[in-house]
Amino acid sequence: TMNTYIILFPQKLDNENLFNALIDQFPDWVRLVPNHVWQIVTDDNKSTDVRFKISEKMKEYQQILPFLVMNVTRSGWASHRIDPEITDWLKKDR
């Protein structure tokens, strides 16, 4: 089964190469807040699995940044004045 996670970077993620390397590990994603928050869909079963993938990729780029991974699978959501491209992605049945 697929699971949905929010990944939050408190610090701005400026390195575009690192960003691409991090996010390309997950085939289905949307950027909720530029340079700070993404939502991904993956077959990883635990938040710690996602955390491990991200932290290992950071090591390859010799950058260690704080981040948070939250499992939000089948969680409700609501939005106000959010880009329709983002809300359309969120509405997809996964």
SVG drawing of the C-alpha trace seen along z (x, -y; Angstrom):
<svg xmlns="http://www.w3.org/2000/svg" viewBox="-11 -33 41 35">
<polyline fill="none" stroke="black" stroke-width="0.4" points="0.0,0.0 1.0,-3.6 1.5,-6.0 1.5,-9.8 4.1,-11.9 4.7,-15.5 8.4,-16.5 9.2,-19.8 12.6,-21.6 12.7,-24.4 15.7,-25.9 15.4,-27.0 16.6,-24.2 18.7,-26.3 20.8,-23.6 18.8,-22.7 20.9,-19.6 20.4,-18.3 16.6,-19.0 16.4,-17.1 18.4,-14.2 16.1,-14.1 12.8,-14.4 13.6,-12.2 13.7,-9.2 9.9,-9.5 8.1,-9.3 4.9,-11.2 5.2,-14.5 4.0,-18.1 5.8,-21.1 3.4,-22.7 5.6,-25.5 8.6,-26.4 12.0,-25.3 10.4,-24.1 7.4,-21.7 6.7,-18.7 4.1,-16.0 5.1,-12.7 3.4,-9.4 5.6,-6.3 5.4,-2.6 7.6,-3.1 5.7,-1.9 7.2,-4.0 8.3,-7.6 11.6,-6.3 12.1,-4.7 11.6,-8.0 13.8,-9.8 16.6,-7.3 16.4,-7.8 16.6,-11.5 19.4,-11.6 21.5,-9.1 21.1,-11.3 22.1,-14.4 25.3,-12.6 26.1,-12.0 25.9,-15.8 27.8,-16.4 24.9,-18.5 23.1,-17.7 19.9,-19.8 17.1,-19.4 13.8,-18.0 10.6,-16.4 8.7,-13.5 5.0,-13.0 2.8,-10.2 -0.5,-11.8 -1.9,-8.8 -5.7,-9.0 -5.7,-12.2 -8.2,-14.9 -7.1,-18.3 -8.6,-21.7 -7.1,-24.7 -7.7,-28.4 -6.3,-30.3 -3.9,-27.5 -2.7,-27.1 -5.2,-24.9 -2.3,-22.8 -1.5,-21.8 -5.1,-21.1 -5.7,-19.1 -2.7,-16.9 -3.9,-16.5 -7.4,-15.4 -6.0,-12.5 -7.1,-9.1 -3.9,-7.2"/>
</svg>
